């Protein structure tokens, strides 16, 4: 059921403005919740646990579907499950499913599709990229009568975090209505490079002091509507010029420079209590000494995000089907490597069977310990428990 936000709650949130980070947080799981998670974990097989760490597009459950360009998926328009998908899923459980624009036609079709997905092995959560602006799978579909937003940049230019709250709450309200659990939004990047081709107006601002309260108020708006948000793309995609959907991209900033800019928004989101942070596939050679994407870097994910910034919740990769990953790694290498780097959820492998089998094999040969799997699954099960409504 959709949650109703009381007027005084909204007022308190908006009054917080820049200090909203100190005014809101997710509840820390009670001991009984932690015990419940541990009991559930102990009852799971390794295959069930590994499945929880994969959030997939529906097409990968049909092994007859092969693609090299996003246009092929758009033309395919897969909008319901078939027998091949349910048969594969019996052996390959999934923790989450992400729907893209071509998976969605209208309200009736979406309701039926989500009902089918809910029955899949793994009790998957339903995810979507619904940022507002140009990345809005539902709002940009003419068959849905929902409010549309010009861009997050336009909201940022108002200087009023209340507008970011309203945007997040409006989007969260219709996502809850349609049956989603997680919105991979908002963008927490600071758009400092005018030649940026992928972030641009998706970011609230080129000024972290403006962007930070926008990000946290947007998250609060989603939360008050019953949707869990995700800030992205760590450690910051705003100072790049290439599109990681298609190939290599990098930021030449040092960590000290990132602390003064990109980390202002991510720290605000962490302090607020965000449950999910998405990685960027960008290289940060002046931080890591390597050209490896941040998604594959333990320095970025463990030393910086978990160690220095103190983040304790879920790390989700950006889609590992993107060119920045597939041009350098096999699906198996990307799945295992991102987990070794510190990710909890591997998003959108091109070949799910290959990715799943690779992680199982890595546990079998000791490359990944089962306790490392358990660490991630505890975080995922905790989120699922907190999200029950």
Buried (B, 14 or more C-beta within 10 A) or exposed (E): EBBEBEEEEBEBBBEBBBEBBEBBEBEEBEEEBBEBBEEBBEEBEBBBBBBBBBBBBBBBBBBEBEBEEBEEBEEBEBBEBEEEBBEBBEEBBBBBBBBBBBBBBEBEBBEEBBEBBEEBBBBBBBBBBBBBBEBBBBBBBEEBEBEEBEBBBBBBBEEBBBBBBBBBBBBBBBBBBBBBBBBBBBBBBBBBBEEBEBBBBBBBBBBBEBBBBBBBBBBBBBBBBBBBBBBBBBBBBBBBEBBBBBBBBBBEBEBEBBBEBBBBBBBBBBBBBBBBBBBBBBBBEBBBEBEBBBBBBBBBBBBBBBEEBEBEBBBBBBBBBBBBBBEBBBBBBBBBBBBBBBBBBBBBBBBBBBBBBBBBEBBEEEBBEBEBBBEBBBBBBBBBBBBEE
